[in-house]
């Protein structure tokens, strides 16, 4: 089976699982693409995404170490790390137009081996929590490493590290549209190396098989 057939079959499997749970995903199929095609698509789409500075665009070389996926229209996608400490890391989730594409992209990433991610805690952490993601730590926004396009008027949301369900079935069982992350209960890692300490702690917890859900609430 080719990668195109595998990604198409996985897309259909995700569709069926979401619909069985009462979640209406975007009906577009998702396909695996080259690093070059993914980089071109996310670079073209980023200017049209609200608060697009939160979308992390990697280099083509970095994407070569990931499996990259796009929606059929090329306006949504996600990448999953394949090697070393980046294995299972979900990166560059983007959607021009937002909405229902996101409801399918994260489950697809989990089905494709995604097991962790980090994001700016500006509401994204709650969206991920709905699909069973658990916050394991946070680190304050650092102006020195602020993404291109950021400005002070948009605030300084912390970065939060999260673990993801270990399978599509687990994600479906964990789905809770009322789930939210209480950031006051999530451990904060300070200092210039706060991000590294945060992600290292998350990875150690994963290696131990930890399931702690820090700051997770419903309602």
DRENSE-301178 format. One record per atom (N, C-alpha, C, O, CB): residue in three letters; x, y, z. Coordinates in steps of 0.1 Angstrom, whole numbers, plus 2048, in hexadecimal, padded with zeros to 3 digits. Glycine has a CB too. Layout:
BEGIN
ALAXYZ;...
//
This chain:
BEGIN
UNK8087F4800;UNK800800800;UNK80980C800;UNK81280D808;UNK7F680080C;UNK8068167F7;UNK80E8227F6;UNK80A82B802;UNK80082A809;UNK80C8297E9;UNK813836804;UNK81084080E;UNK80384780C;UNK7FC84A815;UNK81B84A810;UNK8008497FF;UNK7F38507FB;UNK7E78477FF;UNK7DD84C804;UNK7F38527EC;UNK7E883A7FD;UNK7DD831800;UNK7DC830810;UNK7D1830815;UNK7DF8237FA;UNK7E7830816;UNK7E782F825;UNK7E183B82B;UNK7D883A834;UNK7F582D82B;UNK7E5847826;UNK7DF85382C;UNK7D1855829;UNK7C985A831;UNK7E7860827;UNK7CC85081D;UNK7BE85181A;UNK7B6847823;UNK7AB84B827;UNK7BC84D80B;UNK7BB83B825;UNK7B483282D;UNK7B383783C;UNK7A9835842;UNK7BB82482D;UNK7BE83D840;UNK7BE84284E;UNK7B484E84F;UNK7AE84F859;UNK7CC847852;UNK7B4856845;UNK7AA861845;UNK79C85C846;UNK79486284E;UNK7AC86A838;UNK79885283F;UNK78B84C83F;UNK78884684D;UNK77D847852;UNK789841834;UNK79383F853;UNK79183A860;UNK78E84486B;UNK786843873;UNK79E832864;UNK79684F86A;UNK79385B873;UNK785860871;UNK77E86387B;UNK79E866871;UNK781862865;UNK773867862;UNK76985E869;UNK760863870;UNK771867853;UNK76A851867;UNK76184786D;UNK76184887C;UNK756848883;UNK764839869;UNK76D849882;UNK76E849891;UNK767856897;UNK7608568A1;UNK77C848895;UNK76A861890;UNK76586E895;UNK75586E894;UNK74E87389D;UNK76B87A88D;UNK75086A888;UNK74286A886;UNK73B861890;UNK730864895;UNK73E866878;UNK741855893;UNK73B84C89D;UNK73A8528AB;UNK73184F8B3;UNK74383F89D;UNK74385C8AD;UNK7438638BA;UNK73A86F8BA;UNK7398768C4;UNK7518668BF;UNK7348728AE;UNK72C87E8AD;UNK73388B8AA;UNK72E8968AC;UNK7248808BA;UNK7408898A5;UNK7488958A2;UNK747896893;UNK74A88D88B;UNK7578948A7;UNK7448A288E;UNK7438A487F;UNK7508AA87A;UNK7538B687B;UNK7378AE87C;UNK7598A2874;UNK7668A786F;UNK7648AD861;UNK75A8AB85B;UNK77089C86F;UNK76E8B585D;UNK76E8B984F;UNK76F8AD847;UNK7778A4849;UNK77A8C384D;UNK7688AC83C;UNK7678A0834;UNK77389F82A;UNK774895823;UNK75A8A082C;UNK77C8A982A;UNK7878A8821;UNK79089C825;UNK79389A831;UNK78F8B5820;UNK79589581B;UNK79F88B81E;UNK7AC892822;UNK7AF89D81E;UNK7A1881812;UNK7B588A829;UNK7C288F82D;UNK7CC885826;UNK7CA879825;UNK7C488E83C;UNK7D788B821;UNK7E1884819;UNK7EF88781E;UNK7F1892822;UNK7DF88680A;UNK7F787D81D;UNK805880820;UNK80C886815;UNK80A883809;UNK80D872824;UNK814890818;UNK81B89880D;UNK82A899810;UNK82E89681B;UNK8158A680C;UNK83189F807;UNK8408A1809;UNK8428AD812;UNK8398B5814;UNK8478A37FB;UNK84E8AD817;UNK8528B9820;UNK8518C6818;UNK84D8D081D;UNK8618B7825;UNK8558C580B;UNK8548D1803;UNK8468D6801;UNK8438E2802;UNK85B8CF7F5;UNK83D8CD7FE;UNK82F8D17FC;UNK8298D6809;UNK8218E0809;UNK8278C57F6;UNK82C8D0814;UNK8268D4821;UNK82B8E2824;UNK8248EB828;UNK82A8CA82C;UNK8388E4822;UNK83E8F1826;UNK8388FC81D;UNK835907822;UNK84D8F1824;UNK8368F9810;UNK830903807;UNK82190680C;UNK81D91280B;UNK8308FE7F9;UNK81A8FC810;UNK80C8FE813;UNK80A906820;UNK80290F821;UNK8058F0815;UNK81290282A;UNK811909837;UNK816918836;UNK81192183C;UNK819902842;UNK82091A82E;UNK82692782C;UNK81C930825;UNK81A93C828;UNK833927824;UNK81592A81B;UNK80B932814;UNK7FE93581C;UNK7F893F81B;UNK80692A807;UNK7FB92C825;UNK7EF92D82D;UNK7F093683A;UNK7E793C83E;UNK7EA920831;UNK7FC93683F;UNK7FE93D84C;UNK7FA94B84C;UNK7F494F856;UNK80D93C850;UNK7FC953842;UNK7F8961843;UNK7E8963844;UNK7E496E847;UNK7FC968836;UNK7E1958841;UNK7D2959841;UNK7CC95384D;UNK7C095184E;UNK7CD953834;UNK7D594F857;UNK7D0949863;UNK7D095386E;UNK7DA95A870;UNK7D993D867;UNK7C4954875;UNK7C495E880;UNK7CE95A88B;UNK7CF94E88F;UNK7B595E886;UNK7D596488F;UNK7E0961899;UNK7EA957893;UNK7EE94E89A;UNK7DB95D8A6;UNK7ED958886;UNK7F694F880;UNK80494E885;UNK80B944882;UNK7F6952871;UNK80895888D;UNK815957893;UNK81694B89C;UNK8229478A0;UNK81896489B;UNK80B9458A1;UNK80C93A8A9;UNK80F92D8A1;UNK8129238A7;UNK7FF9388B1;UNK80E92D894;UNK81092288C;UNK81F921889;UNK82592A883;UNK80892287F;UNK82691688D;UNK83491588C;UNK83790E87E;UNK83490387C;UNK83A90C897;UNK83E916876;UNK842911869;UNK85190D86A;UNK85A91586C;UNK84091B85E;UNK853900867;UNK8618FB868;UNK8678FB85A;UNK8618FF850;UNK8618EC86D;UNK8748F8859;UNK87B8F884C;UNK8778EB845;UNK8728E284A;UNK88A8F984E;UNK87A8EB838;UNK8778DF830;UNK8808D4835;UNK87B8C8836;UNK87B8E2821;UNK88C8D6839;UNK8958CC83E;UNK88F8C684B;UNK88F8BA84C;UNK8A38D2841;UNK8898CE854;UNK8838C9860;UNK8778C085C;UNK8748B6862;UNK87F8D4869;UNK86F8C5853;UNK8638BD84F;UNK8678B0849;UNK85E8A7848;UNK85B8C5845;UNK8738AF843;UNK8778A283E;UNK878897849;UNK87888B846;UNK8848A3837;UNK87989C856;UNK87A892861;UNK86C890867;UNK86B88A871;UNK88389886B;UNK862894860;UNK854892864;UNK84C88C859;UNK85088C84E;UNK84E8A0869;UNK84088685D;UNK836883853;UNK82D88F852;UNK82789385D;UNK82F875857;UNK82B894846;UNK8238A0844;UNK81689D83D;UNK815895834;UNK82B8AA83C;UNK80B8A3842;UNK7FE8A083D;UNK7F68AD83A;UNK7F88B7841;UNK7F6897847;UNK7EF8AD82F;UNK7E78B882B;UNK7D88B4828;UNK7D68A8824;UNK7ED8BF81F;UNK7CF8BD82A;UNK7C18BA825;UNK7C18BB816;UNK7CA8C0810;UNK7B78C482C;UNK7B68B6810;UNK7B68B6802;UNK7B78C47FB;UNK7BD8C57F0;UNK7A88B07FD;UNK7B28CE802;UNK7B48DC7FC;UNK7C18E27FF;UNK7C48ED7FA;UNK7A88E4801;UNK7C98DC807;UNK7D78E180A;UNK7D68ED814;UNK7E08F3816;UNK7DD8E67FE;UNK7CA8EF81A;UNK7C98FA823;UNK7C98F6832;UNK7C68FE83B;UNK7BC902820;UNK7CC8EA835;UNK7CD8E5842;UNK7D78DA843;UNK7D98D3839;UNK7C08E1848;UNK7DE8D884E;UNK7E88CE84E;UNK7EE8CC85C;UNK7EC8D3866;UNK7F38D0845;UNK7F78C285D;UNK7FD8BF869;UNK80A8B6866;UNK80A8AF85C;UNK7F48B7873;UNK8148B786F;UNK8208AF86D;UNK8238A787A;UNK8208AC885;UNK82C8B8869;UNK82889B879;UNK82B892884;UNK83A88E884;UNK83E88887A;UNK822886884;UNK84189188E;UNK84F88E88F;UNK85287F88E;UNK849877894;UNK85689489B;UNK85D87A889;UNK86086C887;UNK86C86788D;UNK86E85B88E;UNK860869878;UNK875870893;UNK88286B897;UNK8858718A5;UNK88287D8A8;UNK88C86F88D;UNK88D8698AC;UNK89386E8B9;UNK8888748C2;UNK87D86F8C4;UNK89D8788B6;UNK88C87F8C9;UNK8838868D2;UNK87788C8CC;UNK86D8908D2;UNK88B8908DA;UNK87888E8BE;UNK86D8948B7;UNK8638898B3;UNK85888D8AD;UNK87289B8AB;UNK86687D8B5;UNK85C8728B1;UNK84F8748B8;UNK84E8758C4;UNK8628648B4;UNK8448748B0;UNK8378768B6;UNK8338848B9;UNK8288878BD;UNK83686E8C2;UNK83C88E8B6;UNK83989C8B9;UNK8318A18AD;UNK8348A18A2;UNK8468A48BA;UNK8258A78B1;UNK81C8AD8A7;UNK81F8BC8A6;UNK8208C38AF;UNK80D8AB8AB;UNK8228C0899;UNK8268CD897;UNK81E8D388B;UNK8198CC883;UNK8358CE894;UNK81F8E188B;UNK81A8E887F;UNK80B8E587B;UNK8088E4870;UNK8228E6873;UNK8038E3885;UNK7F58E2882;UNK7EF8EF87D;UNK7F18F9884;UNK7ED8DD88F;UNK7E98EF872;UNK7E48FC86C;UNK7D78F9865;UNK7D58EE85F;UNK7EE903864;UNK7CF903864;UNK7C390385D;UNK7BF910858;UNK7BC919861;UNK7B78FC865;UNK7BE91384C;UNK7B9920846;UNK7AA91F847;UNK7A4917840;UNK7BF922838;UNK7A492784F;UNK795927850;UNK79192085D;UNK786921861;UNK78F920844;UNK79B919864;UNK798913871;UNK78D909870;UNK78C901867;UNK79591E87B;UNK78690987B;UNK77990087C;UNK77B8F187B;UNK7848EB882;UNK770905872;UNK7748EC872;UNK7728DD872;UNK77F8D686D;UNK7808CA870;UNK7678D9869;UNK7888DC866;UNK7948D5862;UNK79C8D186F;UNK7A18C6870;UNK79D8DE85A;UNK79C8DA879;UNK7A38D7885;UNK79D8CB88D;UNK7A48C3893;UNK7A38E388F;UNK7908C988B;UNK78A8BD892;UNK78E8B088C;UNK78C8A6893;UNK77B8BE891;UNK7948B0881;UNK7998A487B;UNK7A88A387B;UNK7AE89887C;UNK7948A386C;UNK7AF8AE87A;UNK7BE8AD879;UNK7C58A8886;UNK7CE89F884;UNK7C38BB877;UNK7C08AC891;UNK7C68A689E;UNK7C489789F;UNK7CD8908A2;UNK7C28AE8AA;UNK7B789289E;UNK7B588489E;UNK7BD87D894;UNK7C2872896;UNK7A788189C;UNK7BF882888;UNK7C787C87D;UNK7D587B882;UNK7DB871880;UNK7C5884870;UNK7DA886888;UNK7E888688C;UNK7EA87B897;UNK7F5874896;UNK7EC893892;UNK7E18798A0;UNK7E286E8AA;UNK7E28618A3;UNK7EA8588A7;UNK7D786F8B4;UNK7D985F89A;UNK7D8852892;UNK7E584F88B;UNK7E8844888;UNK7CC852889;UNK7EC85A887;UNK7F885987F;UNK805858888;UNK810858883;UNK7FA864876;UNK803857895;UNK80E85689F;UNK8118628A7;UNK81B8618AE;UNK81A852897;UNK80986C8A6;UNK80C8788AE;UNK8098758BD;UNK7FF8708C0;UNK8048848AA;UNK8128798C6;UNK8118768D4;UNK8138828DD;UNK8118818E9;UNK81A86B8D8;UNK81888D8D8;UNK81A8998E0;UNK81B8A58D7;UNK81C8A58CB;UNK8288978E8;UNK8198B18DE;UNK81A8BE8D7;UNK81C8C98E1;UNK81B8C78ED;UNK80D8C08CE;UNK8208D48DD;UNK81F8E08E5;UNK8198EC8DD;UNK81A8EC8D1;UNK82E8E48EA;UNK8138F58E4;UNK80C9008DD;UNK80B90C8E7;UNK80D90B8F3;UNK7FD8FB8D9;UNK8089178E1;UNK8059238E9;UNK7F89218F0;UNK7EE91D8E9;UNK8059308E0;UNK7F79248FD;UNK7EB922905;UNK7E292E903;UNK7E093690C;UNK7EE91F914;UNK7DC92F8F7;UNK7D393A8F4;UNK7C69348EF;UNK7BF93A8E6;UNK7D99438E9;UNK7C29298F5;UNK7B69228F1;UNK7B89158EA;UNK7B090C8EB;UNK7AD92B8E8;UNK7C39148E4;UNK7C69078DD;UNK7C78FC8E6;UNK7C38F08E3;UNK7D49088D5;UNK7CC8FE8F2;UNK7CE8F38FC;UNK7C08ED8FF;UNK7BF8E1902;UNK7D58F8909;UNK7B68F5900;UNK7A88F0903;UNK7A38E88F7;UNK79C8DE8F9;UNK79F8FC906;UNK7A68ED8EB;UNK7A18E58DF;UNK7A88D78DF;UNK7A18CD8DC;UNK7A48EC8D2;UNK7B58D78E2;UNK7BB8CA8E3;UNK7B78C18EE;UNK7B68B58ED;UNK7CB8CC8E4;UNK7B38C88F9;UNK7AE8C0905;UNK7A18B9902;UNK79E8AF908;UNK7AD8CA911;UNK7998BF8F9;UNK78D8B98F5;UNK78F8AB8EF;UNK7878A28F0;UNK7858C28EB;UNK79B8AA8E9;UNK79E89D8E2;UNK7A88948EB;UNK7AF88C8E6;UNK7A58A08D5;UNK7A88978F8;UNK7AF88E901;UNK7BE892904;UNK7C588B90B;UNK7AF8818FC;UNK7C289E8FF;UNK7D08A3902;UNK7D18A7910;UNK7C78AC916;UNK7D48AE8F8;UNK7DC8A5916;UNK7DE8A8924;UNK7EA8B2925;UNK7F58AF920;UNK7E189B92C;UNK7E88BC92D;UNK7F38C692F;UNK7FD8C193A;UNK7F88BD944;UNK7ED8D4933;UNK80A8C1937;UNK8148BC940;UNK81D8C7946;UNK8248C594F;UNK81C8B293A;UNK81C8D3940;UNK8258DE944;UNK8238EA93B;UNK81E8E9930;UNK8348DA945;UNK8278F6941;UNK827902939;UNK83390A93C;UNK83A909946;UNK81A90A93C;UNK836913932;UNK84291D934;UNK83D92A92F;UNK83692B925;UNK84E91892D;UNK841935936;UNK83C942932;UNK841946924;UNK84B94291F;UNK84194C93C;UNK83994F91E;UNK83D955911;UNK84A95C913;UNK84C96391C;UNK83195E90C;UNK85395A909;UNK860960909;UNK86196A8FD;UNK8629658F2;UNK86B956909;UNK861977900;UNK8629818F5;UNK86E97E8EC;UNK86E9818E0;UNK86398F8FB;UNK8799798F2;UNK8859778EA;UNK88396D8DF;UNK88A96E8D4;UNK8919738F3;UNK87A9638E1;UNK8789598D7;UNK86A95A8D1;UNK8649518CC;UNK87994B8DE;UNK8649668D2;UNK8579698CC;UNK8579668BD;UNK8609698B6;UNK8529778CF;UNK84C95F8B8;UNK84B95B8AA;UNK84A9688A1;UNK8459728A6;UNK83F9528A8;UNK84E967895;UNK84C97188B;UNK83D97488A;UNK83596B889;UNK85296E87E;UNK83A98188A;UNK82C985889;UNK825988896;UNK81A98E896;UNK82497B882;UNK82B9848A1;UNK8259878AE;UNK8279968B2;UNK83199C8AE;UNK82B97F8B9;UNK81D99C8B9;UNK81F9A98BE;UNK8189AA8CC;UNK8109A18CF;UNK8199B48B5;UNK81C9B38D4;UNK8189B48E2;UNK8099B48E4;UNK8049B08EE;UNK81F9BF8E9;UNK8029BA8DA;UNK7F39BB8DC;UNK7EC9AE8DC;UNK7E19AD8E1;UNK7EE9C48D0;UNK7F39A38D8;UNK7ED9968D8;UNK7F098E8E4;UNK7ED9828E5;UNK7F298E8CC;UNK7F69948EE;UNK7F998E8FB;UNK8059858FA;UNK80C9838F0;UNK7ED9868FF;UNK80797E906;UNK813976907;UNK80E96890D;UNK811965919;UNK81E97C910;UNK807960905;UNK80395390A;UNK80E94A90D;UNK81894A905;UNK7F994C901;UNK80E942918;UNK81993991B;UNK81892D910;UNK80E92C909;UNK817933929;UNK823926910;UNK82391A908;UNK82190E911;UNK82690D91C;UNK831918900;UNK81890590C;UNK8148F9914;UNK8188ED90D;UNK8168EB901;UNK8058FA918;UNK81E8E3914;UNK8218D690F;UNK8168CC912;UNK8108CD91D;UNK82E8D1915;UNK8128C4908;UNK8078BB90A;UNK80A8AD905;UNK8138AB8FC;UNK7FA8C0903;UNK8048A390B;UNK805895906;UNK7F88938FF;UNK7ED899902;UNK80788B911;UNK7F888A8F5;UNK7EC8868ED;UNK7E88788F0;UNK7F08708F5;UNK7EE8888DE;UNK7DB8748EE;UNK7D78668EF;UNK7E185D8E7;UNK7E68618DD;UNK7C98648EB;UNK7E28508EB;UNK7EB8478E5;UNK7E58408D9;UNK7EC8378D3;UNK7F083E8EF;UNK7D98428D6;UNK7D383C8CA;UNK7C78448C6;UNK7C184C8CE;UNK7D082D8CD;UNK7C28428BA;UNK7B58488B6;UNK7AA8438BF;UNK7A184C8C2;UNK7B28458A7;UNK7A98378C2;UNK79E8328CB;UNK79E8398D8;UNK79483C8DD;UNK7A08238CD;UNK7AA83B8DE;UNK7AB8418EB;UNK7A78508E9;UNK7A08558F2;UNK7BA8418F0;UNK7AA8568DE;UNK7A68648DC;UNK7978658DC;UNK79186E8E2;UNK7AC86A8CF;UNK79185C8D4;UNK78285C8D3;UNK77B85A8E0;UNK7728618E4;UNK77D8518C9;UNK7818518E8;UNK77B84E8F6;UNK77D85A8FF;UNK77585D908;UNK7818428FC;UNK7888628FD;UNK78B86D905;UNK78487A902;UNK783883909;UNK79A870905;UNK77E87A8F6;UNK7788878F1;UNK76E88C8FA;UNK7658858FF;UNK7718848E3;UNK76F8998FD;UNK7668A0907;UNK7668AF902;UNK76F8B6904;UNK76B89F916;UNK75B8B38FC;UNK75A8C18F6;UNK75B8CB901;UNK75C8D78FE;UNK74E8C28EE;UNK7598C790E;UNK7598D1919;UNK7678D2920;UNK7688DA929;UNK74E8CE923;UNK7708CA91C;UNK77D8CA923;UNK7858D7921;UNK7858DD916;UNK7868BE91D;UNK78B8DB92C;UNK7938E792B;UNK7A08E4934;UNK79F8DB93D;UNK78C8F4930;UNK7AA8EC932;UNK7B68EB93A;UNK7B78F6944;UNK7B6902940;UNK7C38EA931;UNK7B78F4951;UNK7B98FE95B;UNK7C890195C;UNK7CF8FA963;UNK7B38F9969;UNK7CC90B955;UNK7DA90E954;UNK7E0912962;UNK7ED911964;UNK7DD91A94B;UNK7D891596C;UNK7DD918979;UNK7E290C980;UNK7EA90D989;UNK7D291F982;UNK7DE90097B;UNK7E28F4982;UNK7EE8ED97A;UNK7F28E297E;UNK7D78EA983;UNK7F28F396F;UNK7FC8ED967;UNK80A8F296B;UNK80C8FE96C;UNK7FA8F0958;UNK8138EA96E;UNK8218ED973;UNK8288F7969;UNK8278F595D;UNK8298E1975;UNK82E90196E;UNK83590B966;UNK844909967;UNK84A907972;UNK83291996A;UNK84B90995C;UNK85990895B;UNK85F915957;UNK85C91A94C;UNK85E8FC951;UNK86891B95F;UNK86D92895D;UNK87B928958;UNK88291D958;UNK86D93096A;UNK880933954;UNK88E93594F;UNK890934940;UNK886930939;UNK89692A956;UNK89C93793C;UNK89F93792E;UNK89D929928;UNK89B92791C;UNK8AD93C92B;UNK89F91F930;UNK89E91192C;UNK89090B930;UNK88F8FF930;UNK8A9909931;UNK887914933;UNK87A90F938;UNK87390692E;UNK86C8FC931;UNK87191B93B;UNK874909921;UNK86D901917;UNK8738F3916;UNK86C8E9916;UNK86E908909;UNK8818F3917;UNK8878E6916;UNK8848DD923;UNK8818D1922;UNK8968E7915;UNK8848E492E;UNK8808DD93B;UNK8728D793A;UNK86F8CC93E;UNK8828E6947;UNK8698DF934;UNK85B8DC933;UNK8598D092A;UNK8528C692E;UNK8538E792E;UNK85F8D091E;UNK85D8C5915;UNK8658B9919;UNK8608AD917;UNK8628C9907;UNK8708BA920;UNK8788AF925;UNK8708A7930;UNK86F89B930;UNK8858B392A;UNK8698AF938;UNK8618A9943;UNK8558A293D;UNK851897941;UNK85C8B494D;UNK84F8A8933;UNK8448A192C;UNK848894926;UNK84188A927;UNK83E8AA921;UNK85489491F;UNK859888919;UNK85D87D923;UNK85B871920;UNK86588B910;UNK86288192E;UNK865877939;UNK85887193E;UNK857865940;UNK86C87E945;UNK84E879940;UNK841874944;UNK83B86A93A;UNK83686093E;UNK837880946;UNK83D86D92D;UNK838864923;UNK840857923;UNK83A84C921;UNK83986B915;UNK84D858925;UNK85584C926;UNK851843931;UNK852837931;UNK864850927;UNK84C84993C;UNK848841948;UNK83983C946;UNK83483494E;UNK849849955;UNK83384093B;UNK82583D939;UNK81B844941;UNK810840944;UNK82382E93C;UNK820851946;UNK81785994E;UNK80B85E947;UNK80B86093B;UNK81F865953;UNK80085F94F;UNK7F3863949;UNK7EE870951;UNK7E287394F;UNK7E985894A;UNK7F6877958;UNK7F1882960;UNK7EB88D957;UNK7F189194E;UNK7FD888969;UNK7E089195B;UNK7D989C954;UNK7D98A895D;UNK7D18AA965;UNK7CA898950;UNK7E38B195A;UNK7E48BC963;UNK7DB8C895F;UNK7DB8CC953;UNK7F38C1962;UNK7D38CC968;UNK7CA8D8966;UNK7BF8D595D;UNK7B98DE958;UNK7D28E2960;UNK7BB8C895B;UNK7B08C5952;UNK7A38C6959;UNK7A18C0964;UNK7B28B794C;UNK7998CE953;UNK78C8CF959;UNK7828CD94E;UNK7858CD943;UNK78B8DD960;UNK7768CC952;UNK76B8CB949;UNK7608D594D;UNK75E8D7959;UNK7658BC948;UNK7598DA943;UNK74E8E3946;UNK7528F2946;UNK74A8FA948;UNK7488E0953;
//
